[in-house]
């Protein structure tokens, strides 16, 4: 499981309605749409974030 942290944010009713409409149309969960939106916002402003491809891999088990 990925190392995610829970956080609380407040949205205007219009934004929530838009997220629900997106879910109904595309089937994308609201949380995923928010994550993608924040990631795009940060990328446009030049803020680098660590993606899934840059995670450290676990070590393999060495057999005797």
C-alpha positions in Angstrom: 0.0 0.0 0.0 1.3 3.5 -0.8 2.3 5.8 2.0 -0.6 8.3 1.8 -1.6 10.7 4.5 -5.2 11.6 5.3 -6.1 15.3 5.2 -9.2 17.4 5.4 -10.2 20.1 3.0 -13.4 22.1 2.5 -15.0 22.6 -0.9 -17.8 24.8 -2.1 -21.0 23.0 -3.0 -20.4 23.8 -6.7 -17.1 22.1 -6.7 -18.5 19.0 -5.0 -21.3 18.9 -7.5 -18.7 19.0 -10.3 -16.8 16.1 -8.7 -19.9 14.1 -8.4 -20.8 14.8 -12.1 -17.3 13.7 -13.1 -17.7 10.5 -11.2 -21.1 9.8 -12.8 -19.8 10.6 -16.3 -16.3 9.0 -16.2 -16.5 6.7 -13.1 -13.5 8.4 -11.5 -13.6 8.6 -7.7 -13.7 12.1 -6.3 -10.5 11.5 -4.3 -8.6 10.5 -7.5 -9.8 13.5 -9.4 -8.6 15.7 -6.5 -5.2 14.0 -6.4 -4.7 14.4 -10.1 -5.8 18.1 -10.0 -3.4 18.9 -7.2 -0.6 17.1 -9.0 -1.2 19.1 -12.2 -1.5 22.4 -10.2 1.9 21.8 -8.6 3.5 20.7 -11.9 2.4 23.8 -13.7 4.0 25.9 -11.0 7.3 24.0 -11.1 6.9 22.1 -7.9 8.5 18.6 -8.2 6.7 15.8 -6.6 7.9 12.2 -6.2 6.1 9.9 -8.5 5.5 6.2 -8.2 8.4 5.4 -10.5 10.9 7.1 -8.2 10.0 5.1 -5.1 12.7 3.0 -3.5 12.2 -0.7 -4.2 12.4 -3.3 -1.5 15.4 -5.5 -1.3 15.1 -9.1 -2.5 15.4 -11.9 -0.1 18.8 -13.6 -0.1 18.8 -17.3 0.1 21.6 -19.1 2.0 
